[in-house]
Amino acid sequence: MTKACHLACFHCRANAQETGGDDELSTDEGFALIDTLAAIGAPRPILILTGGDCLMREDLVQIATYAALAKVPIAIAPSVTPRLTSSTLQALRDCGVKSASLSLDGATASIHDAVRGIDGHFESTLRAIRQLKEHGFTTQVNTTVMPTNVRELPDVAALLHDERVDVWEVFFLITTGRGTEIEATTARENEDVCNFLVDASRYGFTVRTVEAPFFRRVALERRGSDGVLPRAMEGHSLYASLRDRLFERLGPSTAPIRAPSAATRDGKGIVFVAANGDVYPSGFLPIKLGNVKVSSLIDIYRNDELLRSIRAADFVGPCGDCEYANLCGGSRSRAFAAYGNPLASDPGCVHVSEVVASGS
């Protein structure tokens, strides 16, 4: 929607700014994009209005209303600022918006406020989560995993459980935008976190990941073993620490795993349209494919050579040889950030790191 945002989060992909750019899509151009999505027919794709801060667009309700009339499902991903008011939320609910997501990057103010760059933002975010619930939104919380907050994940999970959050979407850091200066978790740590997230998904909320498609492989393996941890994972100190803290906070759970298995990834079931209309495989993969002001988004998605290769799992190295190439396929954004090739293997996956380490 816009790059405008009053926050300056140090891991932001968007490099948000105080005001939007002169080249942002106009209201009418936004309507035209919605018309393109509506023409697909049912089931129509979900249009997620994000930023920056989508609330910085004065025509947000107008665009959401137009999408509702076109029967294009809308979700919003606003920032927690004074613009997130009860009246705005009610206006969005009245025009048919059912889902909303907010970011929470720690279970304590010291961690979250440091990420967001504003004192008191943690408490404001908790109030905003309750506001969303009060207005009847399906409420999602987004958390970015970093070495600085990874050991707080069990406490974040307990907080979401207590707040009756519907979805926990966990982002695995890609070194793009402001995130280039932040250390990411290792492949082994990612595997530990994914196994922990399978455990967390048994406490009443659905768990999804962004830029960690290997989570679907982990969830499949755990479902196949009735949730029992694979022997290869035994003795992993990070996983054990996260699991033990989760059990300490919430007790053991016997509920089923709630983790989607749809085989989506950057450019496969997902596409990103920037505020100025530029099209990318995802918000974390800075390879421009075209612009909706001059080309049809659907034509770009269906016919772009890179996207066709991504959907065909035509990858280089271990990702291309992997039995989970379709279900997972690795993060194309992380592969590009690491190697400059969006079809390379994902160094954030433990299977890839083990192959590379062995030299095979």
C-alpha positions in Angstrom: 0.0 0.0 0.0 2.7 2.5 1.0 6.2 2.7 2.4 5.0 5.3 4.9 5.2 4.2 8.5 5.9 6.0 11.8 8.0 3.0 13.0 11.6 2.3 12.0 12.0 -1.4 12.9 15.6 -2.4 12.5 14.8 -5.6 10.5 12.2 -4.1 8.2 12.3 -5.2 4.5 10.5 -2.0 3.4 12.9 0.7 4.7 9.8 2.5 5.7 9.7 6.3 5.7 7.5 9.1 7.1 5.6 9.8 3.9 4.6 7.7 0.9 6.3 8.0 -2.5 4.9 10.0 -5.4 4.8 6.9 -7.6 2.5 4.9 -5.3 -0.6 3.2 -6.9 -3.5 5.6 -7.0 -6.9 4.6 -5.7 -8.1 3.9 -9.3 -5.0 1.8 -10.0 -5.7 -0.1 -6.8 -9.2 -0.7 -8.0 -7.8 -2.0 -11.4 -5.6 -4.5 -9.5 -8.6 -5.7 -7.6 -10.5 -6.2 -10.8 -7.7 -8.3 -12.1 -7.9 -10.6 -9.1 -11.7 -10.8 -9.2 -11.5 -11.9 -12.9 -9.7 -15.1 -11.8 -13.0 -16.4 -10.4 -13.4 -18.6 -7.3 -11.5 -19.3 -5.3 -10.0 -15.8 -5.5 -6.6 -15.1 -4.0 -6.4 -13.3 -0.7 -5.2 -9.7 -1.0 -3.2 -8.7 2.0 -2.9 -4.9 2.5 0.4 -4.1 4.1 3.3 -1.6 4.1 4.9 0.4 5.6 1.7 0.9 7.4 -1.4 0.4 5.4 -3.3 2.8 7.8 -1.2 5.6 6.3 -3.3 5.4 3.1 -6.3 7.6 3.4 -8.2 5.5 0.9 -7.7 2.2 2.8 -11.4 1.7 3.7 -12.4 2.7 0.2 -10.1 0.1 -1.3 -11.3 -2.6 1.1 -14.9 -1.8 0.3 -14.2 -2.1 -3.4 -12.6 -5.5 -2.9 -15.5 -6.7 -0.8 -17.9 -5.7 -3.6 -15.7 -7.6 -6.0 -15.6 -10.6 -3.7 -11.9 -10.5 -3.3 -11.0 -11.5 0.3 -9.0 -8.8 2.2 -6.6 -9.0 5.1 -4.8 -6.1 6.7 -1.3 -5.9 8.3 -1.2 -2.5 10.0 1.4 -1.1 12.3 0.7 -0.4 15.9 0.5 3.4 16.0 -2.1 6.0 17.0 -3.7 5.5 13.6 -4.9 2.0 14.8 -8.1 3.3 16.3 -11.3 1.5 17.3 -13.3 3.6 14.7 -11.0 2.6 11.9 -11.1 -1.1 12.8 -14.9 -1.0 13.0 -15.0 0.7 9.5 -12.8 -2.1 8.1 -15.0 -4.8 9.7 -18.1 -3.1 8.4 -16.8 -3.3 4.8 -15.9 -7.0 5.1 -12.3 -7.3 6.3 -12.1 -10.4 8.5 -8.4 -10.9 9.2 -5.7 -8.7 10.6 -2.1 -9.3 11.7 0.2 -7.4 14.0 3.9 -7.8 14.8 5.2 -8.9 18.2 8.8 -9.7 18.4 9.2 -10.7 22.0 7.4 -11.6 25.2 8.9 -8.7 27.1 9.1 -5.0 26.5 12.9 -5.0 26.6 13.1 -7.3 23.5 10.1 -6.0 21.5 10.6 -2.3 22.1 14.2 -2.6 21.1 13.2 -4.1 17.7 10.5 -1.5 17.1 12.5 1.4 18.3 9.7 2.9 20.5 9.4 2.7 24.3 6.1 1.4 25.4 5.3 -0.3 22.1 5.0 -3.8 23.6 2.1 -2.7 25.8 0.5 -0.9 22.9 0.8 -4.0 20.8 -0.9 -6.1 23.5 -3.8 -3.6 23.7 -4.0 -3.7 19.9 -4.3 -7.5 19.8 -7.2 -7.2 22.3 -8.8 -4.5 20.1 -8.7 -6.8 17.1 -10.3 -9.6 19.1 -13.0 -7.3 20.4 -13.9 -6.2 16.9 -14.2 -9.8 15.7 -11.1 -10.1 13.5 -9.4 -13.4 12.9 -6.2 -12.3 14.7 -2.7 -13.2 13.6 0.6 -12.3 15.3 3.8 -12.1 13.3 7.1 -12.7 15.0 10.5 -12.5 13.3 13.0 -15.0 14.7 16.5 -13.6 15.5 19.3 -14.7 17.8 18.2 -11.9 20.2 14.7 -13.2 20.7 14.8 -16.9 19.8 14.8 -18.1 23.5 11.7 -15.9 24.2 9.6 -17.9 21.7 8.0 -20.2 24.3 6.9 -17.1 26.3 5.6 -15.5 23.1 3.6 -18.7 22.5 2.2 -18.7 26.0 1.2 -15.0 25.6 -0.6 -15.8 22.3 -2.4 -18.7 24.0 -3.5 -16.5 26.8 -4.7 -13.7 24.4 -6.6 -16.3 22.3 -4.7 -15.4 19.1 -5.8 -17.4 16.1 -2.6 -17.6 14.0 1.1 -17.3 14.8 3.1 -16.5 11.7 6.8 -16.8 12.3 9.2 -15.1 10.0 12.7 -16.4 9.5 15.1 -13.5 8.9 16.2 -12.7 5.3 19.1 -10.3 5.0 17.3 -7.7 3.0 16.3 -4.1 3.7 17.3 -3.0 7.2 17.8 -6.7 8.0 21.2 -6.9 6.2 23.0 -5.8 9.3 21.3 -8.4 11.6 22.7 -11.9 12.2 20.2 -14.7 11.3 19.7 -18.0 13.1 21.8 -20.9 11.7 20.4 -23.9 9.8 20.6 -26.1 12.9 18.9 -23.5 15.0 16.2 -23.2 12.3 15.6 -27.0 12.6 15.3 -26.7 16.4 12.9 -23.8 16.1 10.7 -25.6 13.5 10.4 -28.6 15.8 9.5 -26.3 18.7 6.9 -24.6 16.5 5.3 -28.0 15.8 4.9 -28.4 19.6 3.5 -24.8 19.9 0.9 -25.5 17.2 -0.8 -27.9 19.7 -2.0 -25.1 22.0 -5.0 -23.7 20.2 -3.6 -21.6 17.4 -2.4 -22.4 13.9 1.4 -21.9 13.2 2.7 -20.8 9.8 6.1 -19.7 8.8 7.5 -17.2 6.3 10.8 -17.9 4.5 11.0 -21.2 6.3 9.2 -23.7 4.0 11.2 -26.5 5.6 8.8 -26.1 8.5 6.3 -28.1 6.4 8.8 -30.9 6.1 9.3 -30.9 9.8 5.6 -30.9 10.5 5.1 -33.8 8.1 7.8 -35.8 9.8 6.3 -35.2 13.2 2.8 -36.1 12.0 4.1 -39.3 10.6 5.6 -40.2 14.0 2.5 -39.2 16.0 4.2 -36.0 17.1 7.2 -37.9 18.6 10.5 -36.1 18.2 12.9 -37.8 15.6 15.8 -39.5 17.3 18.2 -37.3 15.3 16.8 -34.3 17.2 17.4 -35.7 20.7 20.0 -33.9 22.7 19.7 -30.6 20.8 20.0 -28.0 23.6 18.2 -25.2 21.9 15.1 -27.3 21.0 15.2 -28.9 24.5 15.3 -25.5 26.1 12.4 -24.1 24.0 10.3 -27.3 24.5 10.9 -27.4 28.3 10.0 -23.7 28.7 6.8 -24.2 26.6 5.8 -27.1 28.8 6.6 -25.1 32.0 4.4 -22.3 30.8 1.5 -24.3 29.3 1.9 -27.9 30.3 2.1 -30.8 27.8 -0.6 -30.9 25.1 -2.2 -33.8 23.4 -4.1 -31.7 20.8 -3.3 -32.3 17.1 -0.7 -30.4 15.2 -2.1 -27.3 13.6 0.3 -26.4 10.8 -0.8 -25.9 7.1 0.7 -28.2 4.5 0.0 -26.1 1.3 3.2 -26.2 -0.8 3.6 -22.5 -1.3 6.8 -20.5 -1.5 8.1 -17.2 -3.0 6.5 -17.1 -6.5 4.4 -20.2 -6.0 1.0 -19.3 -4.5 2.5 -16.0 -3.4 3.4 -12.8 -5.2 4.2 -9.4 -4.0 3.1 -6.0 -5.4 5.1 -3.1 -4.1 3.5 0.3 -3.4 4.5 1.6 -6.8 3.1 -1.4 -8.6 6.3 -3.3 -9.1 5.9 -7.1 -8.9 8.3 -9.4 -7.1 8.1 -13.2 -6.2 7.9 -12.1 -2.6 8.5 -9.1 -0.4 11.9 -10.5 0.5 13.1 -11.4 -3.1 14.1 -8.1 -4.8 13.9 -9.3 -8.4 11.5 -7.1 -10.4 9.2 -9.0 -12.7 7.1 -6.2 -14.1 4.7 -3.5 -13.0 0.9 -3.7 -12.7 0.5 -0.2 -14.1 1.5 -1.6 -17.6 1.1 -5.4 -17.3 -1.5 -7.8 -16.0 -0.5 -9.3 -12.6 -2.0 -12.6 -13.7 0.0 -12.7 -16.9 3.2 -11.9 -14.9 2.5 -14.7 -12.4 1.6 -17.3 -15.0 4.2 -16.6 -17.6 7.3 -15.1 -16.0 10.3 -17.5 -16.6 11.6 -17.3 -13.1 8.3 -18.0 -11.5 7.7 -21.0 -13.8 11.1 -22.4 -12.7 10.3 -21.8 -9.1 6.9 -23.6 -9.4 8.6 -26.5 -11.3 11.1 -26.8 -8.4 13.9 -26.4 -11.0 16.6 -25.7 -8.3 20.3 -26.0 -8.2 22.0 -28.3 -5.8 20.5 -30.1 -2.8 17.1 -28.3 -3.0 16.7 -29.6 -6.5 17.6 -33.2 -5.5 15.5 -33.2 -2.3 12.5 -35.4 -1.9 10.7 -32.4 -0.4 11.4 -30.2 -3.4 7.7 -29.6 -4.1 6.4 -29.6 -0.5 9.3 -27.3 0.7 11.5 -26.1 -2.1 13.5 -23.8 0.3 13.4 -20.1 0.6 14.1 -18.5 -2.7 14.7 -15.2 -1.0 17.4 -16.6 1.3 19.1 -18.4 -1.6 19.2 -15.2 -3.6 20.5 -13.2 -0.5 23.2 -15.8 0.0 24.3 -16.6 -3.6 22.7 -14.1 -5.9 20.7 -16.9 -7.5 17.0 -17.4 -6.7 17.2 -21.0 -7.9 20.1 -21.9 -5.6 19.7 -24.1 -2.5 18.5 -22.6 0.8 21.4 -22.3 3.2 18.9 -22.0 6.1 17.8 -25.6 5.7 19.7 -28.2 7.8 19.5 -30.8 4.9 21.3 -28.3 2.6 23.9 -27.4 5.3 24.7 -31.0 5.9 25.2 -31.8 2.2 27.5 -28.7 1.9 29.4 -29.7 5.0 30.0 -33.2 3.7 31.2 -32.0 0.4 28.9 -34.4 -1.5 
